[in-house]
């Protein structure tokens, strides 16, 4: 009598179990030689001051377009430095973020489009050269992938799997973190808003209100910073916008 053939679910689990270690090995190679420049020094020092008993950061470093970045990156770095007071802890945090992005992409794609699509998406993300590189570099925007994957993956699960409040609140919370670690990712807020409008019959607006409240709460420290500086960043951006093109 022949033994029963392995189920497709077991094949998927085995394939995922092979992809994740491969992704980890690619990201571990050269992790301790990642570059450090001015931006990295500022954000790391700010987080370390808080870990050493200093005030909680209400903002991070200055962005390339003139305004001061929100403080989420400082909180993430401080969590890593609190556990291990070595710069390598932040490198490992960045690596972990890259791994989370790979896993979330695979999970959400599998739930929505099937096992084969999920494995292809997961495998492509695991070995993509730029995805590997950004999973090693300590820089504000290198923490975007895990939050972007969570924000969009949870949104799609909410719209096309089950309309659970946890999905949408998690999507909004991830979007708040994503836009704080790099404000350039705010364009994804338009994607989220458009998806909610296009599929509004599947949306429970009390879930949207709860998610928006969580989003605003995560921006509260930055709001306090802006109020404390008299909205200096807003004035600076208005001044830049009013200048003639060079």
TORNUKOL-142170 format. One record per residue (C-alpha): z, y negated, x negated; residue in one letter; residue number from 1. Coordinates in Angstrom, 3 decimals. Example, Ala and Ser with C-alpha at 12.3 -4.5 7.8 and 13.67 -1.06 7.14 Angstrom:
<atoms>
<atom w="7.800" v="4.500" u="-12.300" rest="A" nr="1"/>
<atom w="7.140" v="1.060" u="-13.670" rest="S" nr="2"/>
</atoms>
This chain:
<atoms>
<atom w="0.000" v="0.000" u="0.000" rest="X" nr="1"/>
<atom w="-1.024" v="-3.371" u="-1.415" rest="X" nr="2"/>
<atom w="1.624" v="-6.091" u="-1.783" rest="X" nr="3"/>
<atom w="1.122" v="-9.101" u="0.482" rest="X" nr="4"/>
<atom w="-1.111" v="-11.818" u="-0.978" rest="X" nr="5"/>
<atom w="0.634" v="-15.056" u="-1.982" rest="X" nr="6"/>
<atom w="0.520" v="-17.690" u="0.731" rest="X" nr="7"/>
<atom w="-1.507" v="-20.905" u="0.275" rest="X" nr="8"/>
<atom w="1.768" v="-22.811" u="0.264" rest="X" nr="9"/>
<atom w="2.954" v="-20.765" u="-2.697" rest="X" nr="10"/>
<atom w="-0.301" v="-21.436" u="-4.565" rest="X" nr="11"/>
<atom w="0.158" v="-25.153" u="-3.916" rest="X" nr="12"/>
<atom w="3.729" v="-25.069" u="-5.175" rest="X" nr="13"/>
<atom w="2.670" v="-23.228" u="-8.339" rest="X" nr="14"/>
<atom w="-0.161" v="-25.692" u="-8.993" rest="X" nr="15"/>
<atom w="2.169" v="-28.672" u="-8.482" rest="X" nr="16"/>
<atom w="4.716" v="-27.021" u="-10.767" rest="X" nr="17"/>
<atom w="2.019" v="-26.921" u="-13.457" rest="X" nr="18"/>
<atom w="0.804" v="-30.493" u="-12.932" rest="X" nr="19"/>
<atom w="4.211" v="-32.183" u="-13.146" rest="X" nr="20"/>
<atom w="5.187" v="-30.740" u="-16.568" rest="X" nr="21"/>
<atom w="1.730" v="-31.702" u="-17.865" rest="X" nr="22"/>
<atom w="2.262" v="-35.264" u="-16.624" rest="X" nr="23"/>
<atom w="5.694" v="-35.312" u="-18.263" rest="X" nr="24"/>
<atom w="4.401" v="-34.077" u="-21.623" rest="X" nr="25"/>
<atom w="1.613" v="-36.675" u="-21.685" rest="X" nr="26"/>
<atom w="4.094" v="-39.453" u="-20.965" rest="X" nr="27"/>
<atom w="6.718" v="-38.293" u="-23.446" rest="X" nr="28"/>
<atom w="4.277" v="-38.350" u="-26.372" rest="X" nr="29"/>
<atom w="4.821" v="-41.574" u="-28.301" rest="X" nr="30"/>
<atom w="7.402" v="-42.894" u="-25.846" rest="X" nr="31"/>
<atom w="9.681" v="-44.118" u="-28.646" rest="X" nr="32"/>
<atom w="6.922" v="-46.224" u="-30.231" rest="X" nr="33"/>
<atom w="6.122" v="-48.449" u="-27.242" rest="X" nr="34"/>
<atom w="5.578" v="-52.099" u="-28.176" rest="X" nr="35"/>
<atom w="8.120" v="-54.874" u="-27.611" rest="X" nr="36"/>
<atom w="7.169" v="-58.544" u="-27.392" rest="X" nr="37"/>
<atom w="8.554" v="-61.740" u="-25.911" rest="X" nr="38"/>
<atom w="8.468" v="-60.706" u="-22.249" rest="X" nr="39"/>
<atom w="10.190" v="-57.427" u="-22.997" rest="X" nr="40"/>
<atom w="12.849" v="-59.106" u="-25.134" rest="X" nr="41"/>
<atom w="13.683" v="-61.647" u="-22.426" rest="X" nr="42"/>
<atom w="13.995" v="-59.166" u="-19.568" rest="X" nr="43"/>
<atom w="15.933" v="-56.641" u="-21.659" rest="X" nr="44"/>
<atom w="18.359" v="-59.267" u="-22.963" rest="X" nr="45"/>
<atom w="18.943" v="-60.671" u="-19.479" rest="X" nr="46"/>
<atom w="19.709" v="-57.206" u="-18.102" rest="X" nr="47"/>
<atom w="21.959" v="-56.398" u="-21.071" rest="X" nr="48"/>
<atom w="23.982" v="-59.591" u="-20.583" rest="X" nr="49"/>
<atom w="24.729" v="-58.489" u="-17.021" rest="X" nr="50"/>
<atom w="25.682" v="-54.989" u="-18.183" rest="X" nr="51"/>
<atom w="28.035" v="-56.583" u="-20.742" rest="X" nr="52"/>
<atom w="29.871" v="-58.531" u="-18.036" rest="X" nr="53"/>
<atom w="27.667" v="-61.591" u="-17.628" rest="X" nr="54"/>
<atom w="26.503" v="-63.105" u="-14.319" rest="X" nr="55"/>
<atom w="24.171" v="-61.213" u="-12.027" rest="X" nr="56"/>
<atom w="20.574" v="-62.348" u="-12.622" rest="X" nr="57"/>
<atom w="19.001" v="-64.224" u="-9.724" rest="X" nr="58"/>
<atom w="15.594" v="-64.408" u="-11.420" rest="X" nr="59"/>
<atom w="13.707" v="-62.783" u="-14.285" rest="X" nr="60"/>
<atom w="11.222" v="-64.131" u="-16.813" rest="X" nr="61"/>
<atom w="8.567" v="-66.782" u="-16.268" rest="X" nr="62"/>
<atom w="5.269" v="-65.482" u="-14.968" rest="X" nr="63"/>
<atom w="1.896" v="-66.235" u="-16.509" rest="X" nr="64"/>
<atom w="1.037" v="-68.578" u="-13.632" rest="X" nr="65"/>
<atom w="4.093" v="-70.782" u="-14.025" rest="X" nr="66"/>
<atom w="6.786" v="-69.662" u="-11.580" rest="X" nr="67"/>
<atom w="9.855" v="-67.609" u="-12.406" rest="X" nr="68"/>
<atom w="9.668" v="-63.943" u="-11.391" rest="X" nr="69"/>
<atom w="12.095" v="-62.404" u="-8.872" rest="X" nr="70"/>
<atom w="15.002" v="-60.427" u="-10.354" rest="X" nr="71"/>
<atom w="14.282" v="-56.840" u="-9.245" rest="X" nr="72"/>
<atom w="13.104" v="-55.807" u="-12.720" rest="X" nr="73"/>
<atom w="16.457" v="-56.938" u="-14.141" rest="X" nr="74"/>
<atom w="18.352" v="-54.749" u="-11.707" rest="X" nr="75"/>
<atom w="16.226" v="-51.723" u="-12.591" rest="X" nr="76"/>
<atom w="16.638" v="-52.284" u="-16.332" rest="X" nr="77"/>
<atom w="20.374" v="-52.919" u="-15.942" rest="X" nr="78"/>
<atom w="20.792" v="-49.606" u="-14.114" rest="X" nr="79"/>
<atom w="19.142" v="-47.764" u="-17.010" rest="X" nr="80"/>
<atom w="21.092" v="-49.688" u="-19.665" rest="X" nr="81"/>
<atom w="24.357" v="-49.111" u="-17.823" rest="X" nr="82"/>
<atom w="23.817" v="-45.356" u="-18.099" rest="X" nr="83"/>
<atom w="22.694" v="-45.496" u="-21.746" rest="X" nr="84"/>
<atom w="22.866" v="-48.699" u="-23.786" rest="X" nr="85"/>
<atom w="19.700" v="-48.076" u="-25.706" rest="X" nr="86"/>
<atom w="16.253" v="-49.557" u="-25.196" rest="X" nr="87"/>
<atom w="14.906" v="-46.012" u="-24.906" rest="X" nr="88"/>
<atom w="16.732" v="-45.727" u="-21.576" rest="X" nr="89"/>
<atom w="14.354" v="-48.333" u="-20.143" rest="X" nr="90"/>
<atom w="11.379" v="-46.463" u="-21.584" rest="X" nr="91"/>
<atom w="12.641" v="-43.354" u="-19.817" rest="X" nr="92"/>
<atom w="13.053" v="-45.345" u="-16.598" rest="X" nr="93"/>
<atom w="9.416" v="-46.422" u="-16.850" rest="X" nr="94"/>
<atom w="8.405" v="-42.802" u="-17.479" rest="X" nr="95"/>
<atom w="10.433" v="-41.691" u="-14.460" rest="X" nr="96"/>
<atom w="8.653" v="-44.301" u="-12.361" rest="X" nr="97"/>
<atom w="5.305" v="-42.892" u="-13.446" rest="X" nr="98"/>
<atom w="6.417" v="-39.386" u="-12.528" rest="X" nr="99"/>
<atom w="7.627" v="-40.558" u="-9.114" rest="X" nr="100"/>
<atom w="4.235" v="-42.166" u="-8.493" rest="X" nr="101"/>
<atom w="2.461" v="-38.879" u="-9.288" rest="X" nr="102"/>
<atom w="4.776" v="-36.822" u="-7.075" rest="X" nr="103"/>
<atom w="4.694" v="-39.227" u="-4.116" rest="X" nr="104"/>
<atom w="0.897" v="-39.468" u="-4.277" rest="X" nr="105"/>
<atom w="0.614" v="-35.690" u="-4.209" rest="X" nr="106"/>
<atom w="3.123" v="-35.274" u="-1.377" rest="X" nr="107"/>
<atom w="1.694" v="-37.962" u="0.907" rest="X" nr="108"/>
<atom w="-1.905" v="-36.874" u="0.315" rest="X" nr="109"/>
<atom w="-1.021" v="-33.251" u="1.035" rest="X" nr="110"/>
<atom w="0.728" v="-34.128" u="4.289" rest="X" nr="111"/>
<atom w="-2.186" v="-36.238" u="5.475" rest="X" nr="112"/>
<atom w="-5.296" v="-34.560" u="4.072" rest="X" nr="113"/>
<atom w="-4.312" v="-31.030" u="3.110" rest="X" nr="114"/>
<atom w="-3.210" v="-29.103" u="0.033" rest="X" nr="115"/>
<atom w="-6.490" v="-29.248" u="-1.868" rest="X" nr="116"/>
<atom w="-6.769" v="-33.045" u="-1.569" rest="X" nr="117"/>
<atom w="-3.116" v="-33.413" u="-2.526" rest="X" nr="118"/>
<atom w="-3.506" v="-31.354" u="-5.692" rest="X" nr="119"/>
<atom w="-6.661" v="-33.217" u="-6.744" rest="X" nr="120"/>
<atom w="-4.984" v="-36.588" u="-6.207" rest="X" nr="121"/>
<atom w="-1.869" v="-35.470" u="-8.029" rest="X" nr="122"/>
<atom w="-3.814" v="-33.995" u="-10.937" rest="X" nr="123"/>
<atom w="-6.035" v="-37.042" u="-11.359" rest="X" nr="124"/>
<atom w="-3.033" v="-39.370" u="-11.365" rest="X" nr="125"/>
<atom w="-1.163" v="-37.136" u="-13.817" rest="X" nr="126"/>
<atom w="-3.836" v="-37.239" u="-16.538" rest="X" nr="127"/>
<atom w="-5.485" v="-40.640" u="-15.991" rest="X" nr="128"/>
<atom w="-5.279" v="-42.432" u="-19.393" rest="X" nr="129"/>
<atom w="-4.196" v="-45.804" u="-18.023" rest="X" nr="130"/>
<atom w="-1.613" v="-44.187" u="-15.741" rest="X" nr="131"/>
<atom w="-0.145" v="-42.427" u="-18.786" rest="X" nr="132"/>
<atom w="-0.190" v="-45.618" u="-20.865" rest="X" nr="133"/>
<atom w="1.535" v="-47.721" u="-18.205" rest="X" nr="134"/>
<atom w="4.182" v="-45.026" u="-17.795" rest="X" nr="135"/>
<atom w="5.329" v="-45.711" u="-21.357" rest="X" nr="136"/>
<atom w="5.190" v="-49.484" u="-21.795" rest="X" nr="137"/>
<atom w="8.272" v="-51.585" u="-20.990" rest="X" nr="138"/>
<atom w="6.812" v="-54.423" u="-18.929" rest="X" nr="139"/>
<atom w="7.480" v="-55.806" u="-15.475" rest="X" nr="140"/>
<atom w="4.271" v="-54.548" u="-13.904" rest="X" nr="141"/>
<atom w="4.580" v="-51.026" u="-15.291" rest="X" nr="142"/>
<atom w="7.164" v="-50.419" u="-12.556" rest="X" nr="143"/>
<atom w="4.611" v="-51.199" u="-9.822" rest="X" nr="144"/>
<atom w="3.100" v="-47.656" u="-9.453" rest="X" nr="145"/>
<atom w="6.161" v="-45.854" u="-8.020" rest="X" nr="146"/>
<atom w="6.861" v="-48.617" u="-5.510" rest="X" nr="147"/>
<atom w="3.181" v="-48.988" u="-4.588" rest="X" nr="148"/>
<atom w="2.895" v="-45.233" u="-4.020" rest="X" nr="149"/>
<atom w="6.038" v="-45.263" u="-1.870" rest="X" nr="150"/>
<atom w="5.024" v="-48.367" u="0.099" rest="X" nr="151"/>
<atom w="1.550" v="-47.101" u="0.993" rest="X" nr="152"/>
<atom w="2.428" v="-43.401" u="1.187" rest="X" nr="153"/>
<atom w="5.339" v="-43.964" u="3.588" rest="X" nr="154"/>
<atom w="3.230" v="-46.338" u="5.664" rest="X" nr="155"/>
<atom w="0.502" v="-43.714" u="6.065" rest="X" nr="156"/>
<atom w="3.070" v="-41.054" u="6.932" rest="X" nr="157"/>
<atom w="4.523" v="-43.385" u="9.566" rest="X" nr="158"/>
<atom w="1.126" v="-44.096" u="11.122" rest="X" nr="159"/>
<atom w="-0.476" v="-40.651" u="10.933" rest="X" nr="160"/>
<atom w="2.328" v="-38.104" u="10.587" rest="X" nr="161"/>
<atom w="5.417" v="-39.150" u="12.547" rest="X" nr="162"/>
<atom w="6.609" v="-42.674" u="13.486" rest="X" nr="163"/>
<atom w="10.034" v="-42.316" u="11.885" rest="X" nr="164"/>
<atom w="11.985" v="-45.511" u="11.297" rest="X" nr="165"/>
<atom w="12.958" v="-44.256" u="7.826" rest="X" nr="166"/>
<atom w="9.289" v="-44.114" u="6.836" rest="X" nr="167"/>
<atom w="8.556" v="-47.716" u="7.779" rest="X" nr="168"/>
<atom w="11.852" v="-49.138" u="6.487" rest="X" nr="169"/>
<atom w="11.284" v="-47.273" u="3.221" rest="X" nr="170"/>
<atom w="7.752" v="-48.676" u="3.061" rest="X" nr="171"/>
<atom w="9.003" v="-52.242" u="3.530" rest="X" nr="172"/>
<atom w="11.819" v="-51.786" u="0.992" rest="X" nr="173"/>
<atom w="9.349" v="-50.369" u="-1.535" rest="X" nr="174"/>
<atom w="6.982" v="-53.273" u="-0.854" rest="X" nr="175"/>
<atom w="9.813" v="-55.723" u="-1.565" rest="X" nr="176"/>
<atom w="10.526" v="-54.056" u="-4.898" rest="X" nr="177"/>
<atom w="6.796" v="-53.780" u="-5.703" rest="X" nr="178"/>
<atom w="6.123" v="-57.476" u="-5.128" rest="X" nr="179"/>
<atom w="9.187" v="-58.460" u="-7.119" rest="X" nr="180"/>
<atom w="8.360" v="-56.466" u="-10.246" rest="X" nr="181"/>
<atom w="4.920" v="-58.085" u="-10.189" rest="X" nr="182"/>
<atom w="4.031" v="-60.737" u="-7.575" rest="X" nr="183"/>
<atom w="0.333" v="-59.990" u="-8.069" rest="X" nr="184"/>
<atom w="0.868" v="-56.847" u="-5.996" rest="X" nr="185"/>
<atom w="1.575" v="-59.052" u="-2.952" rest="X" nr="186"/>
<atom w="-2.060" v="-58.493" u="-1.952" rest="X" nr="187"/>
<atom w="-0.876" v="-55.070" u="-0.742" rest="X" nr="188"/>
<atom w="1.198" v="-56.833" u="1.920" rest="X" nr="189"/>
<atom w="-2.102" v="-57.739" u="3.564" rest="X" nr="190"/>
<atom w="-3.066" v="-54.061" u="3.511" rest="X" nr="191"/>
<atom w="0.225" v="-53.128" u="5.185" rest="X" nr="192"/>
<atom w="-0.098" v="-55.869" u="7.808" rest="X" nr="193"/>
<atom w="-3.726" v="-54.958" u="8.571" rest="X" nr="194"/>
<atom w="-2.863" v="-51.266" u="8.949" rest="X" nr="195"/>
<atom w="-0.023" v="-52.084" u="11.352" rest="X" nr="196"/>
<atom w="-2.326" v="-54.285" u="13.436" rest="X" nr="197"/>
<atom w="-5.218" v="-51.819" u="13.519" rest="X" nr="198"/>
<atom w="-2.958" v="-48.950" u="14.596" rest="X" nr="199"/>
<atom w="-0.500" v="-51.035" u="16.620" rest="X" nr="200"/>
<atom w="-0.391" v="-48.479" u="19.433" rest="X" nr="201"/>
<atom w="1.376" v="-46.113" u="17.052" rest="X" nr="202"/>
<atom w="3.821" v="-48.764" u="15.847" rest="X" nr="203"/>
<atom w="7.287" v="-49.307" u="17.249" rest="X" nr="204"/>
<atom w="7.958" v="-52.964" u="16.681" rest="X" nr="205"/>
<atom w="11.710" v="-52.547" u="16.434" rest="X" nr="206"/>
<atom w="10.985" v="-50.478" u="13.332" rest="X" nr="207"/>
<atom w="8.880" v="-53.358" u="11.985" rest="X" nr="208"/>
<atom w="11.728" v="-55.804" u="12.667" rest="X" nr="209"/>
<atom w="14.208" v="-53.545" u="10.864" rest="X" nr="210"/>
<atom w="11.857" v="-53.121" u="7.912" rest="X" nr="211"/>
<atom w="11.258" v="-56.888" u="7.722" rest="X" nr="212"/>
<atom w="15.023" v="-57.480" u="7.675" rest="X" nr="213"/>
<atom w="15.424" v="-55.066" u="4.747" rest="X" nr="214"/>
<atom w="12.508" v="-56.748" u="2.956" rest="X" nr="215"/>
<atom w="14.133" v="-60.172" u="3.381" rest="X" nr="216"/>
<atom w="17.531" v="-58.866" u="2.278" rest="X" nr="217"/>
<atom w="16.085" v="-57.587" u="-0.991" rest="X" nr="218"/>
<atom w="14.674" v="-61.066" u="-1.636" rest="X" nr="219"/>
<atom w="18.016" v="-62.785" u="-0.986" rest="X" nr="220"/>
<atom w="19.014" v="-63.196" u="-4.691" rest="X" nr="221"/>
<atom w="15.677" v="-64.848" u="-5.452" rest="X" nr="222"/>
<atom w="16.063" v="-67.109" u="-2.432" rest="X" nr="223"/>
<atom w="19.475" v="-68.176" u="-3.736" rest="X" nr="224"/>
<atom w="17.886" v="-68.933" u="-7.109" rest="X" nr="225"/>
<atom w="15.176" v="-71.066" u="-5.536" rest="X" nr="226"/>
<atom w="17.692" v="-72.952" u="-3.429" rest="X" nr="227"/>
<atom w="19.877" v="-73.533" u="-6.488" rest="X" nr="228"/>
<atom w="16.967" v="-75.053" u="-8.421" rest="X" nr="229"/>
<atom w="15.856" v="-77.258" u="-5.550" rest="X" nr="230"/>
<atom w="12.721" v="-75.156" u="-5.036" rest="X" nr="231"/>
<atom w="11.439" v="-76.245" u="-8.453" rest="X" nr="232"/>
<atom w="8.936" v="-73.383" u="-8.582" rest="X" nr="233"/>
<atom w="7.382" v="-74.428" u="-5.279" rest="X" nr="234"/>
<atom w="7.004" v="-77.993" u="-6.537" rest="X" nr="235"/>
<atom w="5.479" v="-76.761" u="-9.789" rest="X" nr="236"/>
<atom w="2.967" v="-74.564" u="-7.971" rest="X" nr="237"/>
<atom w="1.988" v="-77.463" u="-5.713" rest="X" nr="238"/>
<atom w="1.434" v="-79.635" u="-8.767" rest="X" nr="239"/>
<atom w="-0.759" v="-76.982" u="-10.379" rest="X" nr="240"/>
<atom w="-2.730" v="-76.496" u="-7.167" rest="X" nr="241"/>
<atom w="-3.399" v="-80.224" u="-6.977" rest="X" nr="242"/>
<atom w="-4.849" v="-80.511" u="-10.461" rest="X" nr="243"/>
<atom w="-8.558" v="-80.836" u="-11.091" rest="X" nr="244"/>
<atom w="-10.324" v="-77.705" u="-12.322" rest="X" nr="245"/>
<atom w="-10.692" v="-77.456" u="-16.120" rest="X" nr="246"/>
</atoms>
